[in-house]
Structure formats: C-alpha cells, structure tokens
Amino acid sequence: MLIDGHNRKVNYLRISVTERCNFRCQYCMPEKPFSWVPHENLLSYEDLFLFVKASIDEGITKIRLTGGEPLLRKNLHTFVKMIHDYAPSIDLAITTNAFLLPHYAQDLKDAGLTRLNISLDSLKKETAHYIAKKDVLDEVLAGIEAADKVGLKIKINCVPLKDVNDSEIIDLLEFCRDKNYEIRFIEFMENSHATVKQGLDSKEIQAIIAQKYKFTKTQKEGNSPSQSYMLEDGYKFGIIEPHLDDFCSDCNRIRLTAEGYLIPCLYFEDALSIADAIKKKDINEAVNILKNVLKNKPEKNKWGEENTSTRAFYETGG
C-alpha cells in the first residue's frame, strides 16, 4: 500500500505518454511555438511498463493514460495491452481529445481498454475552432461515435470559459444526457501557459443549469475529484472544483511524465526522476523514489490562494 506524508492512500497513477498535442486549447497550451521533447528522451513502453508493474504490486489500482494527446504516440494500444494482460482488473482509462479515435477506437477496445475521458468544449464548429485553434469538431464527434460504437464507456470533460462557450453549458449537458455519457464541468485552472484567463466557477455553472433544470447535490463517489449533481430525471453530472479548500483532502493521485518525472501534485513544480533507475532496471530504486515523492506530496494545491501555476498541463495531462 502506498501512503503519502498526510496519511492519504495513493492508488491512482496518471501517466503522460507524450507532451505533444494536435490542439492548442486556450486554457492549456501556449500560443507561441515551443520545442517538443525528442522521442529518444521519452521512456519506452517497455520501460514505462516496468514501473507500472511495480506500482500495481505496491497498490496502484487505477491508471489513466494522458498527454498532451496520448493517441499521438504510436501504437498506444500495445501499451494498453501490456497493462491489461498483467492486471486485467485494473481500472484503465485514457484521456483524449477524440480527434484520432476513428482510427484507434477498435484497437484500444481489443487491447483491453474499457473507458475514455473525452474533452468536448463546444458543439459549435466556430467555437470549437476558436478554443482549439483548429477546425476539430467534426473529427471529435466522429471519434466519440467510434468509441461508443465499439463499446467503450465515455465521460465528457468540458471547461466553461466566460464569453466563449458558457452559453453552451445546457446544450452540452443535454447532448451527454441523451447519449448516456456523464459530463463533468471543470473550473478553469489558472496556469501561465493559458491564453484565456477567465473561466466559470462552480456556482456560476450551477446557476446556468438551474435556469432550466432542478437538480440536487449528491454524495461524491470515492476519491473522485468531481462533485456530483442529479437532475430530476436521474441523470448525473459533475463539477470539478479545484479552488475549494477541501478539494485535496482525499487526493489519491501521483503523476508520471513521459520523460520519467514523478510529480506529486499538478500545481507544484517539484518532481523526481525515475528514468535512470528504470533504464538500469533497478525497480527497487524506482519504488524508493516513488515513496520519497509521496512522502513530500503537499497537503493541498494553491489555487485557492489566487496563484497561477507554471506547470505545463500538456506535460502532465491535467
């Protein structure tokens, strides 16, 4: 069992398999060009899998593959299969923008994937284009349909932005309700790479939904970062509220970048690398580094203090 320095059980590993992304979403990516990490600097799937196995043996029960856009890394389904074959009961999911899913949904399903978290910030072509800096909506919707068709469970993530897509909150809610997808609205998390600076907070999101629907607050599910709400017809939606003082109270997550850095918290800059240990096949050293990172995992993030993170979300998968 993995326990952090604040006596929280950590059983959730998020792995960013690449920092590359084919979108330039304004709440995440810098507008100016920047250099990608060379592929040879990334841990191979085989190296990542060595750490995954050790992590599962130490008590990790949930794994999320993220990016950047994870489907940009070739043959991701082979990594999925490695994990699934080693631990078929593991809760294994991918966070994606869905743009490439028409090509890969079946391979991922066949490899053992069961769930996807998909970013969908607008149902309007021009707004989706504005947010992503690219004409993406048709491909994203096709990717969602492809994933649904092969039987992958889908959650939708949406970041409401003031005067950008806030008028679509109810439309997105109804789209997901009609498709039987859970939608989670995510409060904008301030970061220095974003080119927009204003999102909607939870109260503003709820007020918009309340204009048309009555809903009740329900109990949070386990360690989920999302607060759940239920419409009168039984449909549930969620809101992720990182600015709340108790948001981190039951955090069960640790993050690994494609280069091998273990990050204890999305907000904080400190990280330790397992790359050398893994490349030497020294699993004991890698596990000791993991436990050291967890020992120093902060009690909570600092978004409530009106600070701005310089952590690049495209490196850590959010």
C-alpha positions in Angstrom: 0.0 0.0 0.0 1.2 3.5 -0.9 0.7 6.2 1.7 1.7 9.8 1.4 3.0 12.2 4.0 -0.5 13.2 5.1 -1.7 9.6 5.6 -3.7 9.5 2.3 -3.8 6.2 0.4 -2.5 6.7 -3.1 -3.8 4.1 -5.6 -4.1 6.2 -8.8 -1.3 6.7 -11.3 -1.7 9.1 -14.2 0.9 8.6 -17.0 1.5 11.2 -19.6 2.8 9.2 -22.6 3.6 12.3 -24.6 3.6 16.1 -24.2 2.7 16.6 -27.9 -0.8 17.7 -28.8 -2.6 18.3 -32.1 -4.8 21.0 -30.5 -3.8 24.4 -29.0 -6.6 24.8 -26.5 -6.6 28.2 -25.0 -6.9 27.1 -21.4 -3.9 24.8 -21.7 -1.4 25.4 -24.5 0.9 28.3 -25.2 0.2 30.4 -28.2 3.8 30.8 -29.2 5.8 27.9 -30.8 7.9 25.7 -28.5 10.2 22.8 -28.8 9.0 19.3 -28.2 11.0 16.8 -26.2 12.8 14.5 -28.6 11.3 11.0 -28.8 14.6 9.4 -27.7 14.3 11.3 -24.4 11.0 9.5 -23.6 10.7 6.3 -21.7 9.8 3.4 -23.9 6.6 1.5 -23.4 8.8 -1.4 -22.0 10.4 1.0 -19.5 7.1 2.5 -18.5 5.7 -0.9 -18.1 8.4 -1.9 -15.6 7.3 0.9 -13.4 3.6 0.2 -14.0 4.1 -3.4 -12.8 6.0 -2.3 -9.7 3.3 0.4 -9.0 0.5 -2.2 -9.3 2.4 -4.5 -7.0 2.7 -1.6 -4.5 -1.1 -0.9 -4.5 -2.0 1.1 -7.6 -5.4 0.1 -8.8 -6.3 2.8 -11.2 -4.3 4.1 -14.2 -5.0 6.9 -16.6 -3.0 7.4 -19.8 -2.8 11.1 -20.8 -0.8 13.5 -22.8 -0.6 16.0 -24.5 -2.7 13.9 -26.7 -1.9 10.3 -25.9 -3.1 8.9 -29.3 -0.3 10.9 -31.0 2.2 8.3 -29.5 2.4 5.4 -31.9 1.0 2.0 -31.0 -0.5 3.2 -27.7 -2.8 0.1 -27.8 0.3 -2.1 -27.3 1.0 -0.3 -24.0 -2.7 -0.7 -23.1 -2.4 -4.4 -23.7 0.7 -4.8 -21.6 -1.1 -3.3 -18.6 -4.3 -5.1 -19.2 -2.6 -8.5 -19.6 -0.6 -8.0 -16.4 -3.6 -6.8 -14.3 -6.9 -7.4 -16.1 -8.9 -5.9 -13.2 -7.0 -2.6 -13.2 -9.2 0.5 -13.8 -7.5 1.6 -17.0 -8.6 4.6 -19.0 -7.4 7.2 -21.5 -7.9 10.9 -21.5 -8.1 12.2 -25.1 -9.5 14.9 -27.4 -11.0 12.1 -29.6 -9.7 13.6 -32.9 -7.8 10.3 -33.7 -10.3 7.9 -32.2 -12.0 6.9 -35.5 -8.6 5.3 -36.4 -7.8 3.7 -33.0 -11.0 3.0 -31.0 -11.3 -0.6 -32.1 -7.6 -1.3 -31.4 -7.9 0.2 -27.9 -11.0 -1.8 -27.2 -9.4 -5.1 -28.4 -6.3 -4.3 -26.2 -8.4 -4.2 -23.1 -9.4 -0.6 -22.6 -12.8 0.0 -21.2 -13.1 3.7 -20.5 -12.3 7.1 -22.1 -12.5 10.6 -20.8 -13.0 12.9 -23.8 -12.6 16.7 -23.9 -15.6 18.4 -25.6 -15.9 22.1 -25.0 -18.4 23.1 -27.7 -20.9 21.8 -30.1 -20.4 24.7 -32.4 -17.8 24.5 -35.1 -16.7 28.1 -34.9 -16.4 28.0 -31.1 -14.5 24.6 -31.1 -12.2 26.1 -33.7 -11.6 29.2 -31.6 -10.8 27.2 -28.4 -8.6 24.6 -30.1 -7.1 26.9 -32.7 -8.0 24.3 -35.3 -11.1 23.1 -37.1 -11.8 20.0 -35.0 -15.4 19.4 -34.2 -16.4 17.0 -36.9 -13.5 14.7 -36.2 -14.1 14.9 -32.4 -17.7 14.0 -32.8 -16.8 11.2 -35.2 -14.3 9.9 -32.6 -16.9 9.9 -29.8 -19.2 8.0 -32.1 -16.5 5.5 -33.0 -15.7 4.9 -29.3 -19.3 4.5 -28.5 -19.8 2.0 -31.3 -17.1 -0.3 -30.1 -18.5 -0.3 -26.6 -16.1 2.0 -24.7 -17.6 3.8 -21.7 -17.4 7.6 -22.2 -17.1 10.5 -19.9 -17.1 14.0 -21.3 -15.0 16.8 -19.8 -15.8 20.5 -20.5 -14.0 23.7 -19.4 -16.6 26.5 -19.4 -15.0 29.9 -20.4 -16.6 33.2 -20.0 -18.0 34.7 -23.2 -16.6 31.7 -25.1 -18.7 28.6 -24.5 -20.6 29.4 -21.4 -23.8 29.8 -23.4 -23.5 26.1 -24.3 -23.4 24.6 -20.9 -27.1 23.4 -21.1 -26.6 22.2 -24.7 -23.6 20.1 -23.7 -25.4 18.7 -20.7 -28.4 17.7 -22.8 -26.1 16.2 -25.5 -24.5 14.0 -22.9 -27.7 13.1 -21.2 -29.3 12.0 -24.5 -26.2 9.9 -25.3 -26.0 8.5 -21.7 -22.5 10.0 -21.2 -21.6 11.6 -17.9 -20.4 15.1 -18.3 -18.1 16.9 -15.9 -17.6 20.7 -16.0 -14.1 21.7 -14.9 -13.3 25.0 -13.3 -10.6 26.8 -15.3 -7.3 26.2 -13.5 -5.0 29.2 -13.8 -1.7 28.5 -15.5 0.9 30.6 -17.2 0.5 28.8 -20.5 -3.1 29.6 -21.0 -4.1 32.4 -23.4 -7.5 32.9 -21.7 -7.8 33.9 -18.1 -11.4 33.7 -17.1 -13.5 30.6 -16.6 -16.7 29.9 -14.7 -16.7 28.7 -11.1 -19.0 26.0 -9.8 -21.7 28.4 -8.5 -21.9 30.1 -11.9 -22.1 26.8 -13.7 -24.9 25.6 -11.4 -26.8 28.9 -11.8 -26.8 28.4 -15.6 -28.1 24.9 -15.3 -30.7 25.9 -12.8 -32.2 28.3 -15.3 -33.7 25.2 -17.0 -33.3 22.2 -14.6 -33.8 21.4 -11.0 -31.0 19.3 -9.5 -29.7 18.1 -6.2 -26.2 17.6 -4.8 -25.3 14.0 -4.3 -22.6 12.3 -2.4 -19.1 12.2 -4.0 -18.0 8.8 -5.3 -14.9 7.6 -3.6 -11.8 9.7 -4.3 -13.4 11.3 -7.4 -12.3 14.9 -7.8 -15.8 15.6 -9.2 -18.8 16.7 -7.1 -21.9 15.0 -8.4 -25.4 16.5 -9.0 -28.6 14.8 -10.2 -31.4 16.1 -12.3 -34.9 15.2 -11.5 -34.9 12.5 -14.2 -31.9 10.8 -12.5 -29.2 12.0 -14.9 -26.0 12.8 -13.0 -23.4 15.4 -14.0 -20.3 16.6 -12.2 -18.3 19.7 -11.4 -14.6 19.6 -10.6 -13.8 22.4 -8.2 -10.0 22.6 -7.6 -10.4 26.0 -5.9 -12.3 24.6 -2.9 -10.3 24.4 0.3 -11.1 20.7 0.8 -10.5 19.6 -2.8 -7.3 17.9 -2.0 -8.3 16.3 1.3 -8.6 12.8 -0.1 -6.3 13.1 -3.1 -5.1 9.6 -4.2 -3.1 10.6 -7.3 0.5 10.6 -8.4 1.7 11.6 -11.9 4.4 10.3 -14.2 5.6 12.2 -17.3 6.9 10.6 -20.5 10.4 11.6 -19.5 10.2 9.8 -16.2 9.4 12.5 -13.7 7.2 11.7 -10.8 5.0 14.7 -9.9 3.3 14.7 -6.5 0.8 17.5 -7.3 -0.4 19.1 -10.5 0.2 22.6 -9.1 3.7 22.1 -7.6 6.9 22.3 -9.6 9.0 19.8 -7.6 9.5 16.4 -9.1 11.9 13.5 -9.0 13.0 11.3 -12.0 12.9 7.6 -12.1 14.4 7.5 -15.6 17.9 6.4 -14.7 16.6 3.8 -12.2 14.2 2.3 -14.8 16.8 2.3 -17.6 19.1 0.3 -15.2 16.2 -2.0 -14.4 16.6 -1.1 -10.8 13.0 -1.4 -9.7 13.7 -1.1 -6.0 15.3 2.3 -6.5 12.4 3.4 -8.7 9.9 2.4 -5.9 12.0 4.1 -3.3 11.9 7.3 -5.4 8.1 6.9 -5.7 7.8 6.6 -1.9 10.0 9.6 -1.4 7.9 11.7 -3.7 4.7 10.6 -1.9 6.3 11.4 1.5 6.7 15.0 0.2 3.4 15.3 -1.5 1.8 18.6 -0.5 -1.3 18.6 1.6 -3.1 20.8 -1.0 -2.7 22.8 -4.1 -2.5 26.6 -4.0 -5.3 27.6 -6.5 -7.3 28.9 -3.6 -4.6 31.5 -3.0 -5.1 33.1 -6.4 -1.8 31.8 -7.6 -1.0 30.8 -11.2 0.7 27.5 -11.9 3.7 27.5 -14.3 3.3 23.7 -14.6 2.5 22.8 -18.3 -0.7 20.8 -18.3 0.3 19.4 -21.7 3.2 17.7 -19.9 1.2 16.2 -17.1 -2.2 15.5 -18.6 -4.1 17.8 -16.2 
